[in-house]
Amino acid sequence: MIDNSSIESLKNSIDIVDVVGSFIELRKAGANYKANCPFHGEQTPSFVVSPSKQIYHCFGCGVGGDSIKFVMELEKLSYPESIEKLASMHNFSLTYTQGSSDYSDAKRILEAIGQWYVKTLDQHSTARAYLLERGISQNSIERFEIGYVPKGQEVMAFLQSALLPLPQAVEAGVIAQSDNGQGFYARLVERITFPIYSPSGSVVGFGGRTISNHPAKYINSPQTKLFNKSRLLYGYHLAKESIYKSKQIIICEGYLDVVMFHQAGFTQAVAGMGTALTSEHLPMLRKGDPKVILAYDGDKAGMAAALKASEMLSIAGFDGGVVLFPDGQDPADLIANGQSDKVAELLRDVKALIPFVLEKKASEYNLHDPLDKERAFGVVKQYLDSLSPIVKDAYISVAATCLGLSPSFFGQTSTVEHVEESFGQSKDNLELLCVLKTLLEYPNLVDNVLNVVDTSIFKNYEGLFNLLLKGEFAHPSLVGLSIDETVKVMTEENLHQSLISMLTLYYKMKLQHIPRYEDMPMSKKVFLIKKIKFDILPRLKKGELVALDSNY
């Protein structure tokens, strides 16, 4: 079992913005962060993360909780598994009252096997010769902890000699069980290895490059509890400091490109791991708000990958550009050949994301053919419509030039509508919510309120007030209220004035209703009307709190 004090230490050491931001893309919204809810489909962001309260809440579907609850719900893990996942993500060492966990065993195995791969490289002249031929220096080999994995039987022998449990090695993705269930085999064999780290600097898997002409040039660790290649970028743990400092991130295609970029001084370089850039990478790319430079090979595959990534990034609102390396060369080749200056020049002369997408989309059609030109217009317009109105408006002339059309084809210039996102309440209802939020923040004021009003005065929010009185502060409705920035916490003086307003409104409405009471004698109606007009309302006007009388 995980020690309780260890869990509390973990909670105190993590930030919910970092946790949630590792899984979904967050946008700053005042004191909080917003996103499209990952638990239900929506077009308008209603999912809010509060750094001050360390909680999240969705105003659309009502889910909410802390960092542990978020990982539990999103990853479909148990409470202990979620704690271990968070600990692994943040390189935090948990303590256990007895035994250990699959996570800690997997981390121990990955670290041990990684160190063994590094030692094995020193003993393998062919692998070392390959790295040197590619221009990789000894310093880079050590910095990136590049290693070599020999034959499968040697891997199995190492695991057994190091007393590393085989079932946990399977969990770590180092080995796999045979189809017949009678034994195990190594997943990587006879390959140069590149350890893959989480952003916090914890090894989670490996990439392997063949030097034996295997048809699969690169192989990565399989997806495990620790390793999800769609959410990781190779080299990010070494690059993040430079990314934050330079406000730039260079995304290239492979492990060797990253190593060589860093070797040449471009230490903000990272790479995907055999997969195209996806929306799951966006949260990591958003951190530090850097300009994104796509540095891809200039071949057909590189061009297609650059177009897809540029379209996704520009629609998501990223700033950046594209550089395609000419003549079939990749960045690693240029740097190895002593052409770092040329690489630097190419990086300074990037093509901005949106013009790149517009030009490439237009170039896919024969613009001299009216029908093909019409198809091109449809594709380009669809892309422009996916951008924000102001950005779209700025690039209509560029799109028109690419297609050889008049800007009028794209319609009128766009306008931006400012929509106030809140509970969608009237001014009076918003005041009621402000009173409730104030009582939520300062429970000692509840008795002051109950001395002059009852729950009925909160109308549609009577249930919310009852939850507050019962102390059910973890209820999603109260959690949502606590982090809604449109609802403000009042001072005691403002609370007093709001209670005056609420009571005044209550009694003015009573003046309208009393004459309609069919079962009330006329004499009582006259008495109540006079009492309200000439006693209660004047006292309220003077600022005196008059206790609500439900008999009215």
N, C-alpha and C positions, 0 to 999 in steps of 0.2 A: 504493500500500500504506500501511496505517496504521503509523506509527512505533511500535516496541516500547516505548520509554520513555513514549510517550503512553498506551499501553494500561495500563502499570503505574500511571501517575498516575491514570487513570480508576478502576482497581481500588481504589486507596488512598483515593479520594474518595467512593466510594459505600458504602452500608450495605445488606447483603443483606435486612435487615428492611424497609427502605424499598422495595427493588426488588420483592421477592416480595409485599409488602403493597400494591403498586400493581396487582397482578393478582388476588390472592385475599385473602380475609378471614382475618387472623391473630388468634389469641387468646393472651394472655400465659399461659404455663404454667411457673412457676418462673423459671429463668434463660433459658429458651428461649421459642419461640412455636410454637403448634400450629394446624393447619388440616386440613380434609378435603383429601386429595390431589387435585390437579387432573389427575393423569395416570391415575388409575383410580377407578372409582366406589366409594365407601365411605360408611358411616353414622357410624362412629366415627373421629375424627381420629387419623391415624397419621403425618401429615406434620409434621416438626419442622424449625424454622429456628433455628440457633444463632448469635446475634449475636457471641459471643466467638470462635467459630471461622470465622465468615463462610461457613457452608455450610448446605445443607439436605439432609434425608434422609427418605425415606418407609419406615417399618417394614412397610408393607403390600406394596408392589411393588418396593422396593429401589432406586428412583431416587435420585440424589443428585448434589451438585456445588456449584459456586459461582454467583454472580449471572449470569455470562455463560452458563453451562451451562443455568441455569433459563430464561433468555429464549430461548436456542436451541431448547430442547425444547418450550416452551409455544407460542412463536410460529412454530415451524418455520422458523427462520432459519439461515443459515450463521454461522460464527464471526465474520467481519468485519461481517456485517449486525447481529449481536447487539451487538457493541461499539458500532456506530454508533447503534443503537436506544437503548442505555443512555446514551450520550453525549447524545443528543437529549433523553431523559427528564430528565436532570440538568443540562441547559444547559452541558455540558462541551465545550470546543473541542478536537477531536482534531487532531493534526498528521500529515501524510502525507509519505512519502518521495518520492512522485510523484503528480501529479494530485490529484483530490479524490474526493468520494463523492456518491451521489444524495442522501444525508441532508443533507450540508453545502450542496449546491446548492439543495435544496428549502427549507432554512431561510433561505438568503440571498434566495431569490425571495420567500418569504412576508414576510420583513421589508421588502424593497424595495416590494412591491406594497401592503403595509399602510401604509407611509409615504406612498405615492402616493394611496391612498384618502383619507387624512387631508387632504392638500393639496387634493384635488379637492372635498372637502366645502366648503371655504372659497369655492370658485368656483360653488357650486350653491345659489342662493337658496331654491329650493323645498324642498330637503332640509333646509337649516338652519331654514327656517320651520316645517317639520313637527316637528323636534326641540324647538324653542322652544315650540310650541303644546302639546306633551306635557309641558312643564314642566321639560325637561332644561336644566341650567345649562351655561354655557361651561366651568366648572371640571370638570363631569362628562364633558363631551364630550372634554376633554383627558385626564382621568384614565383613561377607558375607551378612548381612542384611536378614537373613533367616526369613521367616514369615509363616503365615497360612491363607488360604482363607476358610471361613466357607460356609454355604449353599448359594445357588444362590440368594434367596430373601434378604439375609443380604447384599450381594454385591450391589444389586439394591438400597436398602435402603440407604446405605452409599453414593453412587453416587448422589442420589437425595438430601440427607441432606447436602452434601458438595457443592451443586449447580454446579456439574460437568456435562457439556452437554453430553447427551447420544449419539448423532450422532458422536461426536468427540471421545467418549469412544469406539465406534465401530471402528473408524479409528485407534485407539491405540491398538486394539486387545483385550481389556479387556472384552467386551461383544459382542454379535452378535444379529442380528435381527432374529426373529422367521420366520419359513418358510412361514407362512401365512401373514407376514408383519404387524402383529397386536401388536407386543410387542418385548421385548428384553430378553435375558438370559445371565447369566455369563458363560464365557468359562471355567474358572477354578472354581471348587467347591470342598470343603473338601479335600484339598491337602496342603502339605507343599510347600512353594513357595521359589524359588531361583531367585532373580532379575538378569537379563542379561543386561550387560552394553556394550556400544560401547568402542573401545580402548581408546577414549578420556575421558571416565568416565561418559557418559550420559546414563541413563536407557532407554532401547529400548523394553524390553519385559520381560516375566517371564517363568520359567519352573516350573512345579508342579508335586510333587510325591504323589501318593495316599497312604493313611493309612487306607483305607476302603475296601481293596481287590478288587478295581476296576480292570477289565481286562487290561486296559491300565495303566501300572505302572507309566509311565511319559507322560506328555503332555506339549507341548511348546506353546507359543503365536503363532498365525498365522502370515504368512508373511504380513508385512505392509510396508508403506513408510519408517519407521524407522528400521524395523526388518527383516533381511534376515539371517536365521540361517546358510546358506551355506557359509557366509562370516564372521561369528563371532565365537569366541572361548570363552567358559565360563571361567571366572576368569582372562582373559587376562589383563583387566584394573588394577588388583591388582598384576599381575605377571610380567608385562612388565619391570619394573625396575630391577628385579632379572634376567630376561632373558637377558637384555642388559649387566648386570654386569657379570654374570656367563658364558655368551655365550652358554647357554644351555636352551632348552625348553622341558618340559616333557608333553607329550600328553597322557591323560588317557581317560577312557570311560564315566565317569559320574560325576554329580555334587558332590556327596558325596566323590568320590575319590579325586577331586580337593580340597575340604574343608579339608579332612584328610591329604593330602599331605602338604598343607600349615601349618596345625596345627603341623605337625612333622618337620617343618623347610624347606621343599622342596617348597619354594615359587615361583618357576618357572613353576609350574604345571598349565595346562589348560585342557579343554575337549571340544570335539564336543558336539552337542546337539541332540543326537538321530540319527545323520546321520554319514555316513562314512566320513573320511577325503577326500576332493575333491580338484580339481585344483583351485577352488575359494578360498580355504584357503591359498594357496601358497604365495600370496603377503604378508599376515600377518606373516606367518612363516619365510619369508625371512628377515624381519626387524631385524636388529641387527646381522644378519648372525650367528644365533646360531646353535649348534649341536642339532638335533632333536632326542629325545628319546621316542619311542613308548612304553608305559607301559600299556599293556592290560592283561585282564584275560586270563588264560591258557586254557580255554575251546574251543570248536570247533568254536564258533562264534568269540571269541577273536583272535584265530589263523588265521581265514579267513580275519578278518579286518586288522590284522597286516601285512599279506602278501600283501593285496591290497595296503595298505598305503605305505609299504616299497618299493614296485615296483614303485609307482607313485613318491615318494620322490627321489629315486635313479636315475630314468630317468631324473628328473628335476635338478639333480646335487647337492642334499642336502647331507651333511655328517650327520651321526647319527647311531642309532642302535635300537635294539628291546629287551625288557625284558618281558617275559611271566610269570605271577605269578602262581606258582605250586599248585596242589591239589585243584583246583576249588576255590581258595581264590582270593580275589581282594585286591588292595592296601589298601582300607579303612578298610577291616577286619584285615589285618596284623597290621596296625598302631593302630587300636582300641584295639588290643590284646597285645599291648606293644612291638611289634616286629619291631620298626622303624629301628633298627640296621640291621635287615635282609633285609628290603627294601633298605637301603643305600647300602648294599652289592650287591644286585641284580642290582641296578642302576650302580654300578661300573663295573659290569661284563656283559655288554650288548653285544649282537651279532650284528656285523656290518650289515648294511642294505643289501648290495649286497650279501655277503655269506648267509645271512638268506634267501633271495629270491631264490638263487640257490639251497640251500639244500631243501627248502620246495617244490619247483617245481619238483626237482628230486624225492622226497619222494612220490609224488603222482602217481608214475608209478612203475611197477614191472620190475626192471632192470635185472632180470634173464631171462625175455622173450625178445628175440631179437626185435620183432616187437614193443613191448611196449617201449623198450629202444630207438628205433629209434624215436618214437613219443616224448619221453622225450627230446631227443637231439634237435628235431625241436623246441620245446617250449623254451628250455634253450637258444638255439642259437638266436631265435627271440628276447628274452629279452636282451641278450648281445649286439646284433646289435643296440638296441635302446639307448645304453650308448654311451658316447663320445669315440672316437677312443683310446685315451690313457688309459682311465679307463677300456674299454673293454679288451685291451691288457693285463692289469695288472691282470684281473680275469679269463683269459682263462684257466690257470692251475687249478684254484679252480673249475671251471665248469667241466673240464675234470676229476678231482678227484671225484667229486660228482656223475658223470655218469659212472666212470670206463672206460674212453676212453682216447685215446692219444690226446694231445693238437693239433696234426696235423689235426684232424677232423674239427677244427674250422678255418682252413685256415691260411694264412700268418699273421704275426703280423701287426698291423695297423700302418699306417702313418698319420700324421696330415698335411693337406694342409693349408697354410696361405692365406686367400683370403682377398684382400684389398677391403673393402666396401666403395664405394663412388658413385659419379654419373657415374662411369665407363667411364671417359673421358680421352682423350689423354692429354699429357703434355701441349700442346698449349691451348686446351679447358679449362683445369684446371686453366691456367693463366688468361683466360678471366673471369672465375667465381670468381677468387680471386680479380680481379679489381672491378667487380660488388659488391662483398661483402664489399670491402673497401669503395666504394661509399655509400653503404647501411648504414655502420657504421658512415661514415663521409660525410654527404650530402654537406657540404661546399666545398668539392673538386670536385663536379660535374662540375662546370663552368670551372675549370682548364682543365678537360678532354674534354669538349665540344669545348674548344678553339682550340684543335688540331685534334680531330677525330669526325666523325659523327656516327650515330647508326649502320650503315651498317658494321662497322669494327667488331662488336660483333657477326656477322654471325648467328649461330643458337640461340644465346641468345639476338638477337635484341629485341624480344618481352619482355624479362625480363628487358632489359635496359629501354624500353619505360614505363614499369610499374613503375620502379624506378623514372623516370623523372616526371611521373604523381603523385607521392607520394602515390601510392597504396600499402603501406607497410604491410597491413593486408592480401594481396593476398597470397594464399597458396604457390605459387612458391617462393615468396620473403621470406616468413616465413621459408620455407624449407631450402633455401640458408643460412639464418641467423643462423641456428642451425647445419648446416653440418660441422662437425669438420675437414673433409678432405680439406675443402676450408678455407684458412687462410686470415686474415686481414693484409694488407700490411702497411708498413710505407710510408711516402710521398716519400722518396728516392726510395724505391722499386717500388712504383707506377710509378714514373718517368721512371725508367728503363724498366718497363713492357710496358709503352706507346711507348718507343723507340723500343722495340722488336716487338710490334704489327705493328708499322709503317714500320719498316724495312722489316718484313715479307710481309706486304701489297705491298710495292713497288717492292720487288723482284718478287712477283707473277705477278705484272704488266709488268715487263720486259719480262716475258714469254708470256703474253697474247697480248701485243701490236702488235707484228708481225702478229698475226692472225686476226686482225681487218680488215675485207674486205672492209668496207665503209670508212676507214680512208686513206687519201692521204699518199703516201710514205714519202713526206717531213716532214709531221707532226709526223709520226712514228719515223723518225730519230731524230727529235728535242726532242721528249719526252724521247726516250731512252737515249740520251746524257744528258738530264736534270737530269734524275734519277741517271745515273751512275756517273756523274762527279760533281753533285751539291747536290742532296737530300741525297743520301746514305752516302757520306763523312760527311755531317753535322750531320746526325743521329749517325754515328760512333763516332763523337766527343762528343756526349751526348746532342746535341741541338734538342729540339722538333720542328719538322717541321710540320706545319698544313697540314692535309690531303687535297688534292685537288681531288675532285670527277671527274674532267675532265680527269684524267689520266685513 
